[in-house]
Every structure is written in structure tokens, then in C-alpha cells.
Amino acid sequence: MVQVTLLCAIVGLPRCVSAVKIDTNEVVGILKDAIKAKNAANILCDAGELRLFLAKKDGVWLRDDGDLDKLIQSEGFLDGMEEMHASWRLGKPSLFDSGLFLEEDVVHVLVVRPPITSIPVGPCIFVGGVQMPITSTMRNSPRVDFWKALQKIKTPVVADAVITLPEKTFILDESELGSHIYIRHCYPRLWDICRSILDGKKGTYKRLIILGTPGIGKTYFCFLVLLFLAQDGATVIYESSEVEGERTLFSGDLVVEGSKKDFNTLLKQRETFYVVDGVKPSRVKAKTMLVTSPRKKVWHKIFQRNCARLFMPVWSKQEIFKCRELLYSNTPVEIVEKRYMKWGGVARYVLQYAEDKALQKVLKEAITKSNLQTILTASVESSGVESDVSHRLLHFRVNPDFCYKCLDFASVYVAQKVFERLYERGRRDLIDFLAASHQLSEDAVKRGILFERFALSVLSQGGTFESRQLKPKDSATGGDEDECKSNCVGVDSDGDVTMYKRAGSGCVKLRPRESLFFKGVYEVTRADVGKFLQPASRNFEPVDAMAKPDELFQVTCAQVHPCKHNGLLKALEMLGNPDEPRLYFVVPPDVFEGFEYQDYHTVKGEKVKIIDKRV
């Protein structure tokens, strides 16, 4: 007989993980009794009505971290997980083997309670001019202080402002959510568009979805929406993944919590706002806004029902450091900088969990799990474990109107590490993809970045590369006769890429160099000629790599890639303004032959008329 301690999480109750001690010779039915006894306030049904699932996904125990609550609320998450029968003995090898004692910070059992049935228990009340019965599952909500605070806030909602609740008042009455809302630059305009859609001013859409990379502030945007609606005197039904099967009614001075069925009368009214965070919404007449990470099972069905779709962008570096200054000033700048270089604009891991070593490992785990198939199939409609991996590595790029542009690697660091992983695991598959994917427009961005990583890796190793000098068609356009731009194609030293020398082309020989990812001018200035200099951030736009004394490299898969005039001046200055600089366009074989001289452009995309002699 062995006594074990099982960590049990109740699905639908945030941060509700309890430890239950039990002998392994007992059966699952006895474990149900123990769980009910330990959680008497939260489990009102008979113990026998509980359903218990082994908290393993793909053979790995679920981690008890900040993502656990949202993870287990996701629709379909329990699919494929093993349900524990009441007659099974806990000592059964397939349940709790020796690995149980080796894992830390995990949960072992997921507890699912039966649905709660609402029963009318009293007179009706009037909300928004609608009569609504009072039921046994309705109760006054402690969130009333939060709602009343929103109604009184006078702080202008502008970029970089912070909405602060009164002392001891927390968002949704949850201390872990804090008392502050940082106003991202996109929030005010995004809400204006949302309100226009919901009010019927943007065509005939009746519903709205906002998708975005996990961890970028979508939930806090929901809280800001509640602020706007509170000050407009609106009636709101709020539902989130934090508490399964529960909704909250906000209207005037009334704040009531209830089951999913309690507020159906109000949800039939077009003037009611139905704000949903992270769970599949019901189909109702109310003005519905769903905000969620890209889990297909949550949003796809409603999207098919006359629904608009917007995307929230990741954070800019400016937003990250402004928010650090305002709300996370105890987190050192150096740590935030380091996290941003890895994660990109994901505030959850760059700010909130910047100093949580356990959660910082999540990115490394995602990189380790990555493969070419995961990267290529990642999309808005990804789902399941693959989605969890891909959306940590790939972020949504969004245009100014909050429409989807593409999926892009989170950062230079992630792109480099994923490339190294793909090259290690399937070198030939990766190179075949780079050679063939010019025909696949939907993979253009991924191909471009992976080709960039591949090309820079090859260039840093040195070797002989086919090249062709680029000359302007008309010297009057500004090209100097001594000016040298070349495009070149690499030959992998191990023979993975085979190129045939074309008529009219020559060769360039590069020395092997050690890659150095620089963050600023100082590192470039100090670097010697043996370093292959690559920017650590995408904010450095002039070129993709440099080498002392006089070489600049721009990698592209496109036939047209104008030079950034002022950017090149900056890059040359970093190299010490060499007398005879060389700019190489590094292109794949299918682009090489047709690649022509590239014009110099301003930051606004206009052609430069007077070109500085240094470039």
C-alpha cells in the first residue's frame, strides 16, 4: 500500500487546484469522494456525478502554470484524454506510474462537474425594459464594485494611458488581474471599428470576432470594452473561459452572476451586448463580440454566421517599454530587452512573466517540438497541440485596418533557432521546400524568412558564390558608373544546393566568419573583420547582414527590393564609411537571372532623386 498526493484541478474554476492524499489500492470512486470532501464549497453535486480525467496530453502531465485555466476551458480539450472509470484501482500502471513522483508543478487529475440546472425561485425583475425571472443559480456578484468603478472613471482612453481602479478594487473582483489597464496604441481605434460593426454601420454584420497571437492583451481589451459600455449605460452579458458555464450580467447598478441559461431572455434582445472571451459563444440576437486566441473550435462556427473578423497586432517595442515604465518598473530593462529579442511583442512573457524561469522555458519547448510540417501548416485555422506550438513561434502580422496579412516568425531569434532545428531534423526537406516554394504564394513569407536564415548561415561559412553585377538601365537615373551592386546565389559547402554558372555571371569568394547578432552601433564598432554581423532585431531595416571592412548583404526572394537610401547611409556609417562598399542582393536560383538594378527609396517608399555619393 502506497499513499500518493494527487493534484486535482476543477474545470471551470480558475486557480482551483487542490491536493488529495489517497492510497493507491483505492478505486477511482473513492477518489471522487475525497475530491468532493476537499472542495465541498465548489462541488455541490453527488461525488458519483463527477467525471475524472487523467491530466495527461500526449503522455505529458499538464503544467500548473498561468495558462492552465484557459487551456482546459478550450472546447474539445478533453477529447482524447483518458476518463477514469469509478471501478479502476489507482495503482493501475497506466494511471499513476513512477513518473508521478518525478514531476514538479503539474496536475494529475481534471475534475468535471455536471451542468447546473436553473430553477425559477422568485419574482421577475426588469432589465433594460425586459422581464427576466430570478432563478436558483443567480446571485448578486462581487464584481459590482468593479462595474461601478468603470462607470465613474474619467481618465481619457488614449495610447499609453493607464486606467486605474480605486484602491482595493480589482478587475472582475480578481486580485490576480490587478487594478490597471494599459491602453495599447491599437485599442481606441480598434474599439471604434468594433462599435461601428456592432451598431450596424459596417455592412450587415451582426457579430464580430477579434483574433490575435496568445498573450498580447486581448482579454484586457475586453475589460476596456466593459469600461466603454459601462459609461454608455449599456446592458452587457459577459462570459469568459475563466469560469466554465457561468455568465455575468452588468446593467446600471445591477451585477448578477448566473448559469448559461439564466440570461437567455436578454440575449434575445438586439440592444444587449454579449462580450465573450476565449470560449465558443451561443448563437443569439444580441450584439456579439468574441475575443480569442486562434483556436478554430472556439471561433470558426460563429464566423460562418454573418460575422466580421478582425486581428489584434502584437506589441511594438515602444509599447513594451512604455508599459514596463508605467506598470513593471521593478523588472530590469535588460531583462525586458532580452525577453523581447526572443519572444517578440508578446507582453505576457516579455513583461508579466519576464522573471519566471519556468514559464520562459515554454518558448524553448516550442522550438524543440517544431518541424517543417508544423510551420507550413500553421494558419488562422490551426487547432490543438500544433496550434499551441506554432502560435508561440509565428505571430500574426496585421495591417492598419486590423485585417490579417500573414504569419511571420516571432523574432530573429526564433527564426534562427527554428531554422537550425529544421536543418538538423530534415535538411533535405527544408532545402527542397526553399527550392520549390516560390510557386506557393501562401508560403511566401515563411519561405522568405527561412531562405534568409539559410542564406545567411551559408554566407557566414564562406565559400564561392555565383554573382552578377547590377547596373542601371540609364545612368541618368542616378547610378554612378563606379557603383557596384551584385546579386549572388550561394553554393552550400556540402553540396546541398547545386547551381550551374550562367553566361555573363562571375563568382564572389567570401571568407568564413563567426556570426555575431548585434543590438546596437557599439557592438558593430568593436567587432573585427572575422565577424559576420547580423541585426538581432527586425527594427534594423537597412540590410540583413554586414561584414567588415566593406560588405553589405540584403537577402530577398522578390524580384523588386528597393534600397533604403538613408538606411544604407546608416549601415555604412556603422562600418566606418568604407571607400568602396559592396552591396550584395542574395537571392534564390529562381530569382537570380531576372533580378535587376534596384532603385533607392525614401522611408515613404518614394524614389530618391539625389543619391548620396557614399552609397
Residue pairs with C-beta under 8 A, 6 or more apart in sequence:
1 23
1 24
1 25
2 23
2 24
2 91
3 21
3 22
3 23
3 24
4 21
4 22
4 23
4 24
4 90
4 96
4 100
4 101
5 19
5 20
5 21
6 19
6 20
6 21
6 22
6 31
6 96
6 108
6 109
7 17
7 18
7 19
7 64
7 106
7 107
7 108
7 109
8 17
8 18
8 19
8 20
8 35
8 38
8 107
8 108
8 109
8 110
8 111
9 16
9 17
9 55
9 62
9 64
9 68
9 72
9 107
9 109
9 110
9 111
10 16
10 18
10 39
10 42
10 43
10 111
10 113
11 72
11 73
11 78
11 110
11 111
11 112
11 113
11 244
12 73
12 112
12 113
12 243
12 244
12 245
12 246
13 42
13 243
13 244
14 69
14 174
14 242
14 243
15 69
15 176
16 39
16 42
17 64
17 68
17 107
18 35
18 38
18 39
20 31
20 34
20 35
20 38
22 30
22 31
22 34
22 90
23 90
24 89
24 90
24 91
24 96
25 89
25 90
25 91
26 89
26 90
27 86
27 87
27 88
27 89
27 90
28 52
28 84
28 85
28 86
28 87
28 88
28 89
28 90
29 47
29 48
29 86
29 87
31 52
31 84
31 90
31 109
32 47
32 48
32 50
32 52
32 86
33 47
35 43
35 47
35 50
35 52
35 109
35 111
36 43
36 46
36 47
36 50
39 111
43 50
43 111
43 113
45 113
45 114
48 86
49 113
49 114
50 111
50 112
50 113
50 114
51 83
51 111
51 112
52 83
52 84
52 109
52 110
52 111
52 112
53 78
53 81
53 82
53 83
53 84
53 109
53 110
53 112
54 81
54 82
54 83
54 84
54 95
54 108
54 109
54 110
55 61
55 62
55 81
55 106
55 107
55 108
55 109
55 110
56 62
56 81
56 82
57 81
57 385
58 385
61 99
61 103
61 106
61 107
61 108
62 68
62 71
62 72
62 106
62 107
62 110
63 105
63 106
63 107
63 358
64 105
64 106
64 107
65 105
65 358
65 359
66 348
66 352
66 353
66 359
68 107
69 241
69 242
70 241
70 242
70 278
71 77
72 78
72 110
73 241
73 242
73 244
73 278
73 279
74 241
74 278
74 295
74 297
74 298
75 279
75 280
75 295
75 297
75 298
76 297
76 383
78 110
78 112
81 110
82 94
84 95
84 109
88 95
90 96
96 108
100 108
105 358
115 245
116 137
116 245
116 259
117 137
118 135
118 136
118 137
118 138
118 258
118 259
118 261
118 262
119 135
119 136
119 137
120 133
120 134
120 135
120 136
121 134
121 135
121 136
122 133
122 134
123 134
124 131
124 132
124 133
124 134
125 131
125 132
125 134
125 254
126 132
127 235
127 249
127 251
127 254
127 266
128 235
128 251
128 266
128 269
128 271
128 272
130 265
130 266
130 269
131 265
132 263
132 265
132 266
133 265
135 258
135 259
135 262
137 258
137 259
137 262
138 256
138 257
138 258
138 259
138 262
139 256
139 257
139 258
140 255
140 256
140 257
141 173
141 248
141 255
141 256
141 257
142 173
143 172
143 173
143 248
143 250
143 255
143 257
144 253
144 255
145 169
145 173
146 165
146 169
146 170
146 171
146 172
146 173
147 226
147 230
147 250
147 255
148 253
149 165
149 166
149 169
150 226
150 227
150 230
150 231
151 230
151 231
153 163
153 165
153 227
153 231
155 161
155 162
155 163
155 164
157 163
157 183
157 187
157 188
157 224
157 227
157 228
158 183
158 188
159 183
159 184
159 185
159 187
159 188
160 182
160 183
160 185
160 319
160 322
160 326
161 182
161 183
162 180
162 181
162 182
162 183
162 326
162 327
163 180
163 181
163 183
163 224
163 227
164 179
164 180
165 171
165 179
165 180
166 179
167 179
169 179
170 177
170 178
170 179
171 177
171 178
171 179
171 181
171 223
172 223
172 242
172 248
174 242
177 223
180 327
181 220
181 223
181 224
181 227
182 217
182 220
182 323
182 326
182 327
183 224
184 217
184 221
184 315
184 319
185 316
185 318
185 319
186 312
186 313
186 402
187 221
187 224
190 210
190 221
190 310
190 312
190 402
191 221
191 224
191 225
191 228
193 202
193 310
193 401
193 402
194 208
194 210
194 225
194 289
194 310
195 228
196 202
197 203
197 205
197 208
197 308
198 208
198 273
198 287
198 289
199 287
200 206
202 308
203 308
204 306
205 306
205 307
205 308
206 285
206 287
206 288
206 305
206 306
206 307
207 288
207 289
207 290
207 302
207 305
207 306
207 307
207 308
208 288
208 289
208 290
208 307
208 308
208 309
208 310
209 289
209 290
209 291
209 292
209 299
209 302
209 303
209 307
209 308
209 309
209 310
210 218
210 221
210 289
210 290
210 291
210 292
210 309
210 310
210 311
210 312
210 402
211 292
211 293
211 294
211 299
211 309
211 310
211 311
211 312
211 380
211 396
211 404
212 218
212 293
212 294
212 311
212 312
212 313
212 314
212 396
213 293
213 294
213 312
213 314
213 346
213 391
213 395
213 396
214 293
214 346
214 348
214 391
214 392
215 346
215 347
215 348
215 349
216 312
216 313
216 314
216 315
216 345
216 346
216 347
216 348
217 312
217 315
217 347
218 277
218 291
218 292
218 293
218 312
219 240
219 277
219 278
219 291
221 291
221 312
222 238
222 240
222 275
222 277
222 291
225 275
225 289
226 236
226 238
226 250
226 275
229 236
229 250
229 273
229 275
230 236
230 250
233 252
234 251
234 271
234 273
235 249
235 250
235 251
235 266
235 269
235 271
235 272
235 273
236 249
236 250
236 251
236 272
236 273
236 274
236 275
237 247
237 248
237 249
237 250
237 263
237 266
237 267
237 272
237 273
237 274
237 275
237 286
238 247
238 248
238 250
238 275
238 276
238 277
239 246
239 247
239 248
239 260
239 274
239 275
239 276
239 277
239 279
239 281
240 276
240 277
240 278
240 279
241 277
241 278
241 279
242 277
244 279
245 259
245 260
246 257
246 258
246 259
246 260
247 257
247 258
247 259
247 260
247 262
247 263
248 255
248 256
248 257
248 258
249 255
249 256
249 257
249 258
249 262
249 263
249 266
256 262
260 282
264 284
266 272
266 286
267 274
267 282
267 284
267 285
267 286
268 284
268 285
268 286
269 285
269 286
270 285
270 286
270 287
271 286
271 287
272 286
272 287
273 286
273 287
273 289
274 281
274 284
274 286
274 287
274 288
274 289
275 289
275 291
276 288
276 289
276 290
276 291
276 292
277 290
277 291
277 292
278 291
278 292
278 293
278 298
279 292
279 298
280 297
280 298
280 299
280 301
280 302
281 288
281 290
281 302
283 302
283 305
288 302
290 298
290 299
290 302
292 298
292 299
293 391
294 380
294 381
294 382
294 387
294 391
294 396
295 383
295 387
296 381
296 382
296 383
296 387
297 383
300 381
303 309
309 404
310 402
310 403
311 396
311 398
311 402
311 403
311 404
312 396
312 398
312 402
313 345
313 396
313 397
313 398
313 402
314 344
314 345
314 346
314 395
314 396
315 323
315 345
315 346
315 347
315 350
316 345
317 340
317 345
317 537
317 539
319 345
319 347
320 336
320 340
320 345
320 347
320 350
320 351
321 333
321 336
323 347
323 351
324 331
324 333
324 336
324 351
327 351
328 336
328 351
328 352
328 354
331 351
331 354
331 355
335 354
335 355
336 350
336 351
336 354
337 519
339 349
339 350
339 351
339 354
339 360
340 350
340 411
341 411
341 412
341 413
341 519
341 536
341 537
342 363
342 410
342 411
342 413
342 414
343 349
343 350
343 363
343 410
343 411
344 395
344 410
344 411
344 414
345 395
346 395
346 410
349 359
349 360
349 362
349 363
353 359
353 360
362 392
363 392
363 414
366 388
366 389
366 392
366 393
367 393
367 414
367 417
367 418
367 421
368 421
369 389
370 389
370 390
370 393
370 418
370 421
370 422
371 421
371 422
371 425
371 426
372 422
372 425
372 426
372 429
372 430
372 433
374 386
374 389
374 390
375 390
375 393
375 394
375 418
375 422
375 446
375 450
376 433
376 443
376 446
377 386
377 390
378 386
378 387
378 390
378 391
378 393
378 394
378 407
379 407
380 396
380 404
382 390
382 391
390 407
392 410
393 409
393 410
393 414
393 418
394 407
394 408
394 409
394 410
394 446
395 407
395 408
395 409
395 410
396 404
396 405
396 406
396 407
396 408
397 405
397 406
397 407
397 408
397 445
398 404
398 405
399 405
406 444
406 445
407 445
407 446
408 445
408 449
409 415
409 418
409 446
409 449
411 537
411 538
412 517
412 534
412 535
412 536
412 537
412 538
413 517
413 536
415 449
415 450
415 452
415 453
416 453
416 517
418 450
419 430
419 450
419 453
419 454
419 457
422 429
422 430
422 450
423 430
423 454
423 457
427 496
428 496
430 450
430 454
431 454
431 492
431 496
431 497
433 443
433 447
433 450
434 447
434 450
434 451
434 454
434 588
435 497
435 588
435 589
437 443
437 444
437 446
437 447
438 447
438 557
438 588
438 590
438 591
440 447
444 557
447 557
448 556
448 557
448 558
451 555
451 557
451 588
452 544
452 555
455 490
455 555
455 586
456 515
456 532
456 534
456 544
456 545
456 553
456 555
456 586
457 515
458 490
458 492
458 493
458 497
459 465
459 490
459 510
459 532
459 545
459 553
459 586
460 512
460 513
460 514
460 515
460 532
461 493
461 512
462 493
462 509
462 510
462 511
462 512
462 513
463 490
463 491
463 492
463 493
463 509
463 510
464 491
464 507
464 508
464 509
465 488
465 489
465 490
465 491
465 507
465 508
465 509
465 510
466 488
466 489
466 491
466 499
466 501
466 502
466 505
466 506
466 507
466 508
466 592
467 486
467 487
467 488
467 489
467 505
467 506
467 507
467 508
467 584
468 486
468 487
468 488
468 502
468 504
468 505
468 506
468 592
468 595
469 484
469 485
469 486
469 506
470 485
470 486
470 487
470 585
470 595
470 596
470 597
470 598
471 479
471 597
472 478
472 479
472 597
473 596
473 597
475 481
477 599
478 599
478 600
478 608
478 609
478 610
478 611
479 597
480 611
480 613
484 580
484 582
484 583
485 563
485 583
485 584
485 585
485 597
485 598
486 508
486 582
486 583
486 584
486 585
487 584
487 585
487 586
487 587
487 591
487 592
487 595
488 508
488 584
488 585
488 586
488 587
489 499
489 586
489 587
489 588
489 589
489 592
490 497
490 586
491 497
491 498
491 499
497 589
499 589
501 507
502 592
502 593
508 584
510 547
510 551
513 530
513 531
513 532
513 547
514 530
514 531
514 532
515 531
515 532
515 534
516 523
516 527
516 531
516 532
516 533
516 534
517 534
517 535
517 536
518 524
518 527
518 533
518 534
518 535
518 536
519 536
519 537
521 574
524 533
524 546
524 574
524 575
525 574
527 533
527 548
528 548
529 547
529 548
529 549
531 547
531 548
532 545
532 547
533 545
533 546
533 547
533 548
534 544
534 545
535 544
541 564
541 567
542 552
542 564
542 567
542 568
542 570
542 571
543 552
543 553
543 554
543 567
543 568
543 571
543 583
544 553
544 554
544 555
544 586
545 552
545 553
545 555
546 552
546 553
546 571
546 574
546 575
547 553
548 575
548 576
549 575
549 576
549 578
550 575
550 578
550 579
550 580
550 581
550 582
551 581
551 582
551 584
552 568
552 571
552 572
552 575
552 581
552 582
552 583
552 584
553 583
553 584
553 586
554 561
554 563
554 583
554 584
554 585
554 586
555 585
555 586
555 587
556 585
556 586
556 587
556 591
557 587
557 588
557 591
558 591
559 591
559 594
559 595
559 596
560 598
561 585
561 598
562 598
562 599
562 600
562 601
562 605
562 607
563 583
563 598
563 599
563 600
563 601
563 615
564 600
564 601
564 603
565 600
565 601
565 602
565 608
565 611
565 612
565 615
566 602
566 603
568 583
568 600
568 615
569 612
569 614
569 615
572 578
572 581
572 614
572 615
575 581
577 614
581 614
581 615
583 615
585 595
585 598
587 595
599 607
599 608
600 607
600 608
600 611
600 615
601 607
601 608
602 608
